[in-house]
Amino acid sequence: MLRTLSHSQTPEAQLDPLLPGFSFNTHLIAGLTPIEKESYLDFFIHRPNGMKGYIINYTLKGQGIILDGDTPHPCHPGDMWLFSPEAIHHYGRHPEADCWHHQWVYFRPRAYWREWLKWPTLMAHTGSYRPLSEDEAIYSTLFDQIIDTVNLGGLYSEMLAMNLLEQLLLRRQQSVTDPLQQQLDPRIHAACHYMNEHISDNSLEISDVAEKVCLSASRLSHLFRQHLGVSVLKWREDQRINQAKLLLTSSQLSIAAIGSSVGFDDQLYFSRVFRKCTGSSPTEFRMNCSHKNS
């Protein structure tokens, strides 16, 4: 049975950010939560009204679970989650795991961070990101440095920690941004952004995208090949498959639901395109990733 603790107002809870009742009345605080089965930290956090700031959660060991109503989202080592102020927090150790160790940073962002906090979402106001395996140690080290800096205290500790967090956000932004985009025609930039915003819209035509960026369809197609080396349709297909891969590894949505969410209403057609792009079916891809994380 899952144990959920409400926001206790005991003096101990108000002083310990790992316990419900801590006010989080600060611009930045960070820590490591080492949850072991049946330990004093083994309970589910539930904040139905969100928080004043953001939280980034990074799983180190074991497995956690985030509940989106009746939909569970597992947290495997290497998974990073971003909860915006409006997000409902309902998470804890996965019932089938012996532990869940995760690093976290609570913060109120600097104004110019806005674009860096637009992560792909799997549920309302909650984004996710999984670094490449070779980059996981870098992120974990940055979390360690943020936590250590916060714990040092002193006049400049919060500013130094904010600078380290900015490095973390910038590194993630750099990793998801195609280096070629820095040299892209701004109209191609805008077209890519528009298509990503409408990734599940099957009715969207090249002419619609072209009109949005004030180009003819033929001119858009020409510029796309010139700058990105692929057709508009191929680029869009790749984005859909990349998003599907993320959902397959970080959610328990059905194959049909994932296909539909990225613009494939026909599950058989989705599986065929996915296999063509990745060499495996969606089911096989999910099973392979699950074995790697077990």
N, C-alpha and C positions, 0 to 999 in steps of 0.2 A: 504494500500500500504506500502511495506517495505521501510524504509528510511535507505540508506547506506551512510555513510560519508567517504569521502576520507581522506588521510593523510594531514590534515591542518598543516601549518607551523606557525600559530600564536603563540606569546609568551605564551599565556595561555595554548594552546595545548601542547607545548613543555615541560611545567612544570607539567602537570596533566596526570598521567598514565591512567586515565579513558577516556581520549579524544584522538582521532586520532592525530598523529603528535609527540607523545612522542617518544624519540629516543630509549629507553630501552638499553642505552649504559652502562650497569652495569652487575654484575654477578648475582645479585638477587634483586628482588623487588616484593612486594606482596600487595594485597589490597582486599577490598570488593566493588563490584559493585552492588548497590541497584537500579536496573532498575524498574521504575514504568511506566505504560502506559502513553504516551504523555509527559513524563518528558524530561529534557534536555539530559539525558543519553539514551533515547529510540531510538536508531538507530542500524543498523547492522554494525558490524566490518567486514571489508573485506581486508585481507592481501593476495593477490594472490601469492606473492613470499615468503611466510613464514616469519620466523624471524631468528635471529642469535642463539637464545637459545630455550629452552623448556618452555611450559606453562602447568601447571596443573590447571584445572578448576573444582570447586566443588559446585554443586547447593544446596542452602539452602532452598529456598522458591520460589514458583511459578513454571514457566516452561520456559526453553529456547529452542532454536532450532538451530541445526548445519546443514548447507546445504552442501551436497556433490554433486555438480552439481545440478541436479533436484531432488535428493534424500534427504528428510529431516530426521534428527535424533533428536528426542526430548530429552531434558535434564530435568529429574525429580529430586526432592529433594533426596539427597543421591547419585546421579550419579556423577562419577568422570571421567574427560576426560584428556588425555595427548596428547598435540600437539608437535610433534617433529619439529626441525628446518625446515624440508622440507615440512611440512604440510601447506595446504591452509587454512587460517582462514576465515570463513564466517559464522557468528553466531550473534544471538541477541535474544530478547524476542520473545517467541512464539506468533503469532498473536492472538491466542485464549485465552492467559493468561493475567491477569491484571498486573503481575509483573514477574521479574526474578532477584532474589538476588543470586549472586554467589561469592564465595571467589576464589582467584587465586594467583598463584605464578609463576613468570617468573624467570628462572634461567639458568645458564650455568653449567652443571653438573661436578662434580669431576670425574676424569678418571675411578675410580673403580666402578662407579654407572652403568656402561654400561648394565650389565645383569638385573639390577632392572628396567630399562626403556623399557624393551621388554614386553609391555602390549598387550593383544589380540586386534587386530585391526578390526574396522568396516568400515574404509575407509582408503585411502592411508595415511600412516605416522601418523595416529591418533588412539590412543588406548583408551580403556574404562575399567572401573572397578566400580562395585557396592559393597560397603562394606555390611556385615551383618547388619541388623537393630540395633543390640545391640552395634555395633562398630561405628555407625555414629557419636555419640557424641565425641568419641575419636579423630576422624579425624577432626571434626569441631574445637575442642579445639586446636589441633596442628596447624591448619590454623590460628586461632586467635593468638596463641603465635608467629607464624612466622610474621604475620602482625604487632603485637605490637612491636616485637623486631626490625623490620626494621624501624618502625616509631620513635623508641627511638633515633636512630642515634648513633654516637660515633665510636670510633676506632674499637671496636670488634663486633658491631651489625650485620654486614654482616656475619661474621664467626659464630656467635651464631645462626643466622637465618638458615644458611646452615646446622648446626648441627641438628636443629629442623626438617628441610626438610629431612635430612637423616633418622631421626627417622620415619617420615611419610612413606618414601619409603621402609624402612626396615619392618615396620609393615605390609604394604601391601604385600611385598614379603613373609613374614612369613605366612600370612593368605592364600596365594594361593599355598604354597609349602607344600606338605604332610610331616608331621613330620617324617614319616617313611623313607623318601628319604635320610635323613642323614645317615641311616644305610644300604642303598641299595647297592647291588653289582653295581659298576659303569657301567657294561654292561646293567643292567636293566634301570639305569638312562638314558643311551644313547638310548636304545630302546624306552623308553617313549617319549623322546625328538624327536626322528625321527618320530614316529607315529603322534605326535602333529603337526609337521611341514607338514605332508602329510595327514591331517585329512579328506580331501575331496577326496582322491585318492582311488577309489573303486578297482583298480587293484592291490593294495598293499597286498601281501600275508605274512603270518607269516614267510615263508622261506626268503622273501626279507629282513624283519626286522632282522631275525637271521643272515643272511649273513652280514648285515651292522655292526653288533656288534660282528662278528667272533664267532658265536655259531651255533650249529645245531638247527633245529626247535624244536626238542624234548627237548633239553637242555634248550632252551629259555622258553618253556612252563613250564617246571619243576621249573625253577628259579622264573618265574613270580608268580606261585601259592605259592611258598615257601615264597617269600618276600611280595607279595601284597594280597594274599589270593583269587585271582580271575584269570580267564584265560586271555590270551592276548586279545582275541576277546571281552570278557566282559569289560575289562578295556577300550579298544578302543571305545566300544559302549557308555560307561559312559561319556568319554570325549566328544564325539560327541553330546550327549544329553545336557551336561552342556553348551557347546558352543551354541547350539540351544536355550537354555533357556535364555542365555545372549542376543542373537540377538532378541528374541521375546520380551524382556522387554525394549530394548534400541534402536530398529530400527523399521522402518515401511516396511521392506522388506516383500514380500509375503511369505506365508507358504512354497510354492514350492521352492522359491529362497533360503530360509533358509535351507530347507532340502537338497537341492543340494549343498550348501556351506559347509555342514558338512558330505557330502558323501552319501546322500540318494537321488538318482535320481527319485525314485518312491515315489510320495507324499503320496499315501495310505500306503505304507510300512513304511515310515517315521512316519506318524501319529500313526500307530499301535505300533511301537517300542517306540515312545514317551509316549503313553498312558501306556504301560507296565511299563515304568521306573518311571513315575511321577503320574500316576493315573488320568490324564486328557489329552485331545487332545491338540495339539499346539494352536488351536484357543481358547479353553477354558482357557488354561494357560495364554495366552496373555490378554484375557478379565479380568480374575481375578486380574492380576497384574495391569492392567489399572485402575480397580475400587479401588484398594488399594492406588494408587497414586493420585486419583482424590480428 
